[in-house]
Amino acid sequence: LDRRVSDRSVVEAEVSVASDSQFFSGLAGNVSAGGVFVATYRSLPVGGRVAMQIALPEGDILATGTVRWVREASSGAMPGLGIAFDGSLGEDDIRRIERFCAVRAPLLHDD
């Protein structure tokens, strides 16, 4: 069951992620107004809180979020982290993400 409320768009944008114990950069594999998939071999625990800086053409977005799932490396799938944004995004940041996603082919449409 897919419970996303926003369409995701494929993206290649640099994302810097910091938790209490780690800092690393990865590539966003997809993004929506609800969260981001960060393609990385680094792992954080599910439920871990993170601070992120996402580089978009209109400028960087600073956000905080929670790791919702971790995907290990496997054939055909990039390893990484599914991170849900918390309430830290302002309306302007949400609109910038939505504009960014609007000019890219969606990865998934919710019914």
C-alpha positions as CSV (number, residue, x, y, z in Angstrom):
1,L,0.0,0.0,0.0
2,D,1.5,3.3,-1.1
3,R,0.4,6.1,1.3
4,R,2.2,9.1,-0.3
5,V,0.2,12.2,-0.6
6,S,2.5,13.9,-3.2
7,D,3.8,12.9,-6.6
8,R,7.5,12.1,-6.6
9,S,9.8,13.2,-9.3
10,V,13.1,11.7,-10.3
11,V,15.9,14.1,-9.5
12,E,19.6,14.3,-9.3
13,A,20.4,16.9,-6.7
14,E,23.1,16.9,-4.0
15,V,21.8,16.4,-0.5
16,S,23.9,16.9,2.7
17,V,22.6,14.9,5.6
18,A,23.6,15.3,9.3
19,S,22.4,13.3,12.3
20,D,23.7,13.3,15.9
21,S,26.5,11.0,14.9
22,Q,27.1,11.3,11.1
23,F,27.4,13.8,8.3
24,F,27.5,12.8,4.7
25,S,26.5,13.9,1.2
26,G,24.5,11.8,-1.3
27,L,22.3,12.3,-4.3
28,A,18.5,12.7,-4.1
29,G,17.0,9.9,-6.2
30,N,13.5,11.4,-6.0
31,V,11.8,14.2,-4.1
32,S,8.3,15.4,-3.3
33,A,6.8,17.9,-0.9
34,G,6.6,15.1,1.6
35,G,10.2,13.8,1.6
36,V,13.2,12.7,-0.3
37,F,15.1,9.5,-1.1
38,V,18.8,9.9,-0.6
39,A,20.9,7.4,-2.6
40,T,23.8,6.5,-0.4
41,Y,25.7,3.5,1.0
42,R,25.7,5.2,4.4
43,S,23.0,4.0,6.8
44,L,21.1,5.7,9.6
45,P,18.5,4.0,11.9
46,V,14.8,4.1,11.1
47,G,13.3,6.8,13.2
48,G,16.6,8.8,13.3
49,R,16.2,12.6,13.1
50,V,18.3,14.4,10.4
51,A,19.0,17.9,9.1
52,M,19.3,18.2,5.4
53,Q,20.5,20.7,2.8
54,I,19.0,20.0,-0.7
55,A,20.6,21.8,-3.7
56,L,17.9,22.8,-6.2
57,P,18.2,25.2,-9.1
58,E,16.3,27.9,-7.3
59,G,18.6,27.6,-4.3
60,D,19.2,25.3,-1.4
61,I,16.5,24.1,0.9
62,L,17.2,23.5,4.6
63,A,15.0,20.9,6.2
64,T,14.7,18.4,9.0
65,G,13.2,15.0,8.8
66,T,12.9,11.5,10.0
67,V,14.4,8.4,8.4
68,R,11.3,6.2,7.5
69,W,13.1,3.3,5.8
70,V,16.5,2.1,4.7
71,R,17.2,0.2,1.5
72,E,20.2,-2.0,1.4
73,A,22.2,-2.5,-1.8
74,S,20.7,-5.1,-4.1
75,S,20.7,-5.9,-7.8
76,G,18.7,-3.3,-9.7
77,A,18.0,-1.0,-6.7
78,M,20.2,1.8,-5.4
79,P,20.8,1.7,-1.6
80,G,19.7,4.7,0.4
81,L,17.4,6.3,2.9
82,G,13.7,7.3,2.7
83,I,13.4,10.5,4.7
84,A,10.1,12.2,5.5
85,F,10.2,16.0,6.0
86,D,8.8,17.2,9.3
87,G,7.1,20.6,9.7
88,S,10.3,22.5,9.1
89,L,9.5,23.4,5.5
90,G,8.1,26.8,4.9
91,E,5.4,27.5,2.3
92,D,8.0,29.0,0.0
93,D,10.2,25.9,0.2
94,I,7.2,23.6,-0.5
95,R,6.3,25.7,-3.5
96,R,9.9,25.5,-4.8
97,I,9.8,21.7,-4.5
98,E,6.5,21.6,-6.2
99,R,7.7,23.8,-9.1
100,F,10.9,21.7,-9.4
101,C,8.8,18.5,-9.5
102,A,6.3,20.0,-12.0
103,V,8.9,20.2,-14.8
104,R,10.1,16.6,-14.4
105,A,8.3,13.4,-15.3
106,P,6.6,12.0,-12.1
107,L,7.9,8.7,-10.8
108,L,4.5,7.8,-9.2
109,H,1.0,9.1,-9.3
110,D,-1.3,8.6,-6.3
111,D,-4.9,7.8,-6.9
